[in-house]
Amino acid sequence: MAPASAPLQLYDATLRDGMGGGGMSLTADEKLRVVHALDGLGVHLIEAGFPSSNPKERELFDLLSRESLQTSEVVAFGMTRRRDVAADADEGLRVLAESFAPVCTLVGKSSVLHVEKVVRASREENLAMIGESIAFLGAQGKRVLFDAEHFFDGWALDCDYALETVRVAARAGAERVVLCDTNGGSLPHQVQEVVEAVRASVPDVALGIHTHDDAGCAVANTLVAVAAGATQVQGTINGIGERTGNANLVTIAADLQLKLGYDVLASERLARLTETAHLIDELLNRAPNPAQPYVGKHAFAHKAGLHAAGVRADASTFEHVDPDLVGNHRDVLVSELSGRATVIEKAAEAGIDLDEDAAARAVERVKQLEHEGFQFEAADGSFELLMRRESEAYEPLFRLESWRVIVEKRADGHVETEATIKIWAPPGPDEQRYVSTAEGNGPVNALDNALREAIGATHPHLRDIELVNFKVRILDEAKGTGAVTRVLIDASDGQRVWGSIGVSENLIAASWDALVDSLEVGVQAVRERAT
Amino acid sequence: MAPASAPLQLYDATLRDGMGGGGMSLTADEKLRVVHALDGLGVHLIEAGFPSSNPKERELFDLLSRESLQTSEVVAFGMTRRRDVAADADEGLRVLAESFAPVCTLVGKSSVLHVEKVVRASREENLAMIGESIAFLGAQGKRVLFDAEHFFDGWALDCDYALETVRVAARAGAERVVLCDTNGGSLPHQVQEVVEAVRASVPDVALGIHTHDDAGCAVANTLVAVAAGATQVQGTINGIGERTGNANLVTIAADLQLKLGYDVLASERLARLTETAHLIDELLNRAPNPAQPYVGKHAFAHKAGLHAAGVRADASTFEHVDPDLVGNHRDVLVSELSGRATVIEKAAEAGIDLDEDAAARAVERVKQLEHEGFQFEAADGSFELLMRRESEAYEPLFRLESWRVIVEKRADGHVETEATIKIWAPPGPDEQRYVSTAEGNGPVNALDNALREAIGATHPHLRDIELVNFKVRILDEAKGTGAVTRVLIDASDGQRVWGSIGVSENLIAASWDALVDSLEVGVQAVRERAT
């Protein structure tokens, strides 16, 4: 059992508890990207889900078993055995035992109300369910965490019984007992009191804390639990989760590290906090909350005038922490110079030769495009092209004359899609006109097919480029289908994945722009390597 | 001076501090609606702004001076006098003195850092600015609140000076001193410590608390300050405000009343909490946060299955408070696990008569559609239609013959979109054929326009239905643009908002299905009301 003085652990529940939020859904491949992002951030434990509650989860665990992670361990999640069934005969526990994951979290009841009304078991049987399930997985070589569900509500009803579930779990070999405020209604003084009481009663048990935001106190409840002796904090990225969400692990990590002096993340990893938070929102097709502590676009925004002047005089006058520490930036003080330095750095990374003037033009272009609704955080490919277009060496793939897409639902119910493009390539005195028409199972697919048909012979590398993701968001939601549309496409050539973006009133026009960027980034990279 | 044991006051800063958030703007008439909503809720003090910082504010104060409010008092906000100017010669203070508002809040510096770097005054002059400004407004017959800006950061730098600003304000006649965590970076244990220390040092001064959410603890910081003796809480509705926002007064009011036993709002007024929070979001043209504590659409949502069964058995198993108390309601999310009981319950809510067999068919249909990629959690409208289609009474809007969309980027760079639909309506022996063509700024907009043109005359209610949101997601990212597309549309008739969904390989076909559901839900609701 880990000593209570062990370093603080971050436990991410985004892929399991987080998915309980309305409209949350990720494919197995997207979940794998989340896992790598969390590993890169340096989270200690990643709860990936229940290994076989459905084919998608099974696929994820198959994928994960073949990955190697730098900093994180994968956790499989499940429940204590069913009532009146032997642990080794419980299907769920067998699935956990057979999973590759070295750590299992088992959730069980600590509240007499839930034992009685939901599980409908005797109090003794519930304790046996907890103890035998943990012991079974331990005997199978797993490290086991016990999520003590409804612990705080249960404490209020019968603190002796709640405490007994902790003792039983510890005796059965649980590495840690996680006190869960499952309904999220507890306030900081209550959490503090209960965690302190548990520490005093069972000082040898390592504790964790798992809170929800139903009373708007999930982050504070986590912090007071840590002060009271919990050494693992559970939460989700951006606080996603059922109802009002789980504790926001992004805020908690920054509070612990920057304000309370805990060493939870190496500083170069903490600087990925903003990027990681945004990536996971993008994968979930959620608009990142601009007001989110630490990582929101407005988190360090200052109004012109007094505040901005104060910040210029001494940033600590109007900023609680340095935004760089969490990979965010100040909004009013992004001077052109610092912008230019970043662009030159980014260009060098991508092997693009940009002088000061070209970098200044690129900075202006970014500002203008962001004003129009572009956002380059998830569109590194388009950003690379934007810089490339300001360099001397830039050569476009082709010159567009026109394109047309027809989508038709015929009287027989069949849907047909056809795209025609007219382009000139390669641009220059010897350019030739190409007209090609292709079908597709959707408008963007048809345009993609037609474009590849037209220039595929000149750019054989296009065959290796695959579009792997396609996302659409409406920017001014108040205007419904008449609003500006932002399309994000991820493409891959098998070696790297890049994002591209298109913004237009017209969904198809935005898609076309993102599509052309996608293909061009891949072709330019090959050109670069060839020269 | 109010005794420290005075009842707790709610002080709303939505119309002043809240307006500092990005993109916040309200007309004077809209602000008046906010004031009446806050008065209806029972907030004690409403900070309306600075009476003449601009013509809009002046207009608001003119309007307000002619209103009578039931429960709230209007507060005018301003700053302490300028450096080296007599209070009665300070233009800002004269404006406040002349305002009709009975209460004035004056903000001044309590941190030596700000006195030195921002005001650039001596410490003595800053104390004189505070004392003389308060005394001047007091002599003019105003009740004065002193907002001690940057109090907590200032305390850390020089607690004696911070305390001296409180003493000076009290001696000058301030009714209350409000301790402000202006940069929002404080944590609960710090706020508690400081408020307790201030109470101990100046026990006769009534205190208030004003926090921001930069460390994710604004609500908790407010609650601990109250526990430590603050008797006024300042915040904004839905936590709007600069950067990460102010403390959310909605959450705080509910926490104080329902969990801590303070009598801040009469219970019939607390039941307006959800409605008030949404109204103010609507006025600000913000989409209400579905995850917001107490008032969010998902705040009391449960996934079907174990949770839903628990809630049916005893709501306290999975709900921290009764949603009725804050004017919200329980919502059961439809998911793959949903059973017949949930469907029958949902149907009853929507006023649809479903027998056991029809419910069973609906459940089967949901399972099949979810397998194909449908997801009804965010598509309550489509789910309602799905149930309706299994009932005897269902009548579709029309019978589709065919549709066609053409999107063209012409050689001159212009993008044109045109949709043609051919339908038969109303379905039955007398059906007639309608052919209509419309343009749009995108393919879905064009289809929407064409469909409304075809059936708008028969269904005049369509005019009231607006598409307010449109989201696209690719379900199997590995297939890129060749993958299955899920489209979600939110529509509104000004009274309610509903979601609809379409899933297809083809983006336009998926959009069409979601679009037709959107319009049909609205029309069916009117039919329902008519029968």
Contacts between the chains, C-beta under 8 A, distances in Angstrom:
chain1	res1	chain2	res2	distance
A	20	B	303	6.2
A	21	B	291	7.1
A	21	B	298	7.1
A	22	B	290	6.4
A	22	B	297	7.9
A	22	B	298	5.1
A	22	B	301	6.2
A	22	B	333	6.0
A	22	B	377	4.8
A	22	B	378	6.0
A	23	B	375	7.0
A	23	B	377	5.5
A	23	B	378	4.1
A	23	B	488	7.8
A	25	B	375	6.5
A	25	B	473	7.9
A	27	B	475	7.2
A	27	B	476	6.4
A	27	B	477	5.5
A	27	B	478	7.6
A	29	B	477	5.8
A	29	B	478	6.1
A	30	B	477	6.3
A	54	B	336	7.8
A	113	B	314	7.0
A	113	B	316	7.0
A	113	B	317	6.1
A	114	B	310	7.3
A	114	B	317	5.9
A	117	B	310	6.7
A	117	B	313	4.8
A	117	B	314	4.8
A	117	B	317	5.6
A	118	B	306	7.1
A	118	B	309	7.4
A	118	B	310	4.6
A	118	B	313	6.8
A	118	B	317	5.8
A	150	B	317	7.9
A	153	B	316	7.9
A	182	B	318	7.7
A	183	B	318	6.1
A	183	B	319	6.5
A	183	B	320	4.5
A	184	B	320	6.0
A	185	B	259	7.1
A	185	B	320	2.6
A	185	B	321	6.6
A	187	B	220	7.7
A	187	B	223	6.3
A	187	B	255	6.7
A	187	B	259	5.9
A	187	B	260	7.3
A	188	B	188	5.6
A	188	B	220	5.1
A	188	B	223	7.0
A	188	B	224	6.6
A	189	B	224	7.5
A	189	B	227	6.6
A	213	B	291	7.5
A	213	B	293	6.1
A	214	B	293	5.6
A	214	B	294	7.8
A	214	B	299	7.0
A	214	B	320	4.9
A	215	B	219	7.7
A	215	B	251	7.1
A	215	B	254	7.9
A	215	B	255	5.4
A	215	B	259	6.5
A	215	B	293	6.2
A	215	B	320	6.8
A	216	B	219	3.9
A	216	B	220	7.6
A	216	B	248	6.2
A	216	B	251	3.7
A	216	B	252	7.6
A	216	B	255	6.8
A	216	B	293	4.4
A	217	B	219	5.9
A	217	B	220	4.7
A	217	B	223	7.4
A	217	B	255	7.7
A	219	B	215	7.7
A	219	B	216	3.9
A	219	B	217	5.9
A	219	B	220	7.5
A	220	B	187	7.7
A	220	B	188	5.1
A	220	B	216	7.6
A	220	B	217	4.7
A	220	B	219	7.5
A	220	B	220	3.2
A	220	B	221	7.6
A	221	B	220	7.6
A	223	B	187	6.3
A	223	B	188	6.9
A	223	B	189	8.0
A	223	B	217	7.4
A	224	B	188	6.6
A	224	B	189	7.5
A	227	B	189	6.6
A	239	B	291	7.7
A	242	B	298	7.6
A	242	B	301	7.3
A	242	B	302	7.8
A	242	B	303	6.8
A	243	B	291	7.1
A	243	B	296	7.8
A	243	B	298	5.6
A	243	B	299	5.7
A	243	B	300	6.9
A	243	B	301	6.0
A	243	B	302	8.0
A	244	B	291	4.9
A	244	B	292	6.7
A	244	B	293	4.9
A	244	B	296	6.2
A	244	B	298	7.2
A	244	B	299	5.5
A	245	B	291	4.9
A	248	B	216	6.2
A	251	B	215	7.1
A	251	B	216	3.7
A	252	B	216	7.6
A	254	B	215	8.0
A	255	B	187	6.7
A	255	B	215	5.5
A	255	B	216	6.8
A	255	B	217	7.7
A	259	B	185	7.1
A	259	B	187	5.9
A	259	B	215	6.6
A	260	B	187	7.3
A	285	B	471	6.7
A	285	B	473	5.2
A	290	B	22	6.4
A	291	B	21	7.1
A	291	B	213	7.5
A	291	B	239	7.7
A	291	B	243	7.1
A	291	B	244	4.9
A	291	B	245	4.9
A	292	B	244	6.8
A	293	B	213	6.2
A	293	B	214	5.6
A	293	B	215	6.1
A	293	B	216	4.4
A	293	B	244	4.9
A	294	B	214	7.8
A	296	B	243	7.9
A	296	B	244	6.2
A	298	B	21	7.2
A	298	B	22	5.2
A	298	B	242	7.7
A	298	B	243	5.6
A	298	B	244	7.2
A	299	B	214	7.0
A	299	B	243	5.8
A	299	B	244	5.5
A	300	B	243	7.0
A	301	B	22	6.6
A	301	B	242	7.4
A	301	B	243	6.1
A	303	B	20	6.4
A	303	B	242	6.8
A	306	B	118	6.9
A	309	B	118	7.3
A	310	B	114	7.3
A	310	B	117	6.6
A	310	B	118	4.6
A	313	B	117	4.6
A	313	B	118	6.8
A	314	B	113	6.9
A	314	B	117	5.0
A	316	B	113	7.0
A	316	B	153	7.8
A	317	B	113	6.1
A	317	B	114	5.9
A	317	B	117	5.7
A	317	B	118	5.9
A	317	B	150	7.9
A	318	B	182	7.8
A	318	B	183	6.1
A	319	B	183	6.5
A	320	B	183	4.5
A	320	B	184	6.0
A	320	B	185	2.5
A	320	B	214	4.9
A	320	B	215	6.7
A	321	B	185	6.6
A	400	B	409	7.4
A	401	B	411	5.3
A	402	B	408	7.0
A	402	B	409	5.6
A	402	B	410	5.4
A	402	B	411	4.7
A	403	B	408	7.3
A	403	B	409	4.9
A	404	B	406	6.7
A	404	B	407	7.1
A	404	B	408	4.2
A	404	B	409	7.4
A	405	B	405	7.9
A	405	B	406	7.2
A	405	B	407	4.8
A	405	B	408	7.5
A	406	B	404	6.7
A	406	B	405	7.2
A	406	B	406	5.1
A	407	B	404	7.1
A	407	B	405	4.8
A	407	B	443	7.2
A	407	B	506	6.6
A	407	B	508	4.3
A	407	B	509	7.4
A	408	B	402	7.0
A	408	B	403	7.2
A	408	B	404	4.2
A	408	B	405	7.5
A	409	B	400	7.4
A	409	B	402	5.6
A	409	B	403	4.9
A	409	B	404	7.4
A	409	B	509	6.3
A	409	B	512	7.0
A	410	B	402	5.4
A	411	B	401	5.2
A	411	B	402	4.7
A	411	B	422	7.7
A	415	B	504	7.4
A	415	B	505	8.0
A	415	B	506	5.1
A	415	B	508	7.9
A	415	B	509	4.9
A	417	B	506	6.2
A	417	B	508	7.8
A	422	B	411	7.7
A	440	B	481	7.4
A	440	B	482	7.4
A	441	B	482	5.6
A	441	B	505	4.4
A	441	B	506	6.0
A	442	B	481	6.2
A	442	B	482	7.4
A	442	B	485	6.6
A	442	B	505	6.2
A	442	B	506	4.5
A	442	B	507	4.8
A	442	B	508	7.3
A	443	B	407	7.1
A	443	B	443	7.5
A	443	B	506	7.6
A	443	B	507	6.1
A	443	B	508	6.1
A	444	B	481	4.3
A	444	B	507	6.9
A	445	B	480	7.9
A	445	B	481	4.1
A	445	B	482	5.1
A	448	B	481	5.5
A	466	B	480	5.9
A	467	B	480	3.1
A	467	B	481	5.1
A	468	B	477	5.7
A	468	B	478	6.6
A	468	B	480	5.4
A	469	B	474	6.3
A	469	B	477	4.3
A	469	B	480	6.9
A	470	B	474	4.6
A	470	B	477	7.8
A	470	B	480	6.4
A	470	B	481	5.5
A	470	B	483	7.3
A	470	B	485	8.0
A	471	B	472	7.0
A	471	B	473	6.6
A	471	B	474	6.8
A	472	B	471	7.1
A	472	B	472	3.4
A	472	B	473	7.7
A	473	B	471	6.7
A	473	B	472	7.8
A	474	B	469	6.4
A	474	B	470	4.7
A	474	B	471	6.9
A	477	B	287	6.3
A	477	B	468	6.3
A	477	B	469	4.5
A	477	B	470	7.8
A	477	B	490	8.0
A	478	B	285	5.8
A	478	B	468	6.5
A	480	B	466	6.1
A	480	B	467	3.3
A	480	B	468	5.3
A	480	B	469	6.8
A	480	B	470	6.2
A	480	B	489	7.8
A	480	B	491	7.8
A	481	B	440	7.5
A	481	B	442	6.3
A	481	B	444	4.3
A	481	B	445	4.3
A	481	B	448	5.7
A	481	B	467	5.2
A	481	B	470	5.4
A	481	B	489	7.7
A	481	B	515	7.9
A	482	B	440	7.6
A	482	B	441	5.7
A	482	B	442	7.6
A	482	B	445	5.2
A	483	B	470	7.4
A	485	B	442	6.6
A	489	B	480	7.8
A	489	B	481	7.8
A	490	B	477	7.6
A	491	B	480	7.8
A	504	B	415	7.4
A	505	B	441	4.5
A	505	B	442	6.3
A	506	B	407	6.7
A	506	B	415	5.1
A	506	B	417	6.2
A	506	B	441	6.0
A	506	B	442	4.5
A	506	B	443	7.6
A	507	B	442	4.7
A	507	B	443	6.1
A	507	B	444	6.9
A	507	B	472	8.0
A	507	B	507	7.6
A	508	B	407	4.3
A	508	B	415	7.9
A	508	B	417	7.7
A	508	B	442	7.2
A	508	B	443	6.1
A	509	B	407	7.4
A	509	B	409	6.4
A	509	B	415	4.9
A	512	B	409	7.0
A	515	B	481	7.7
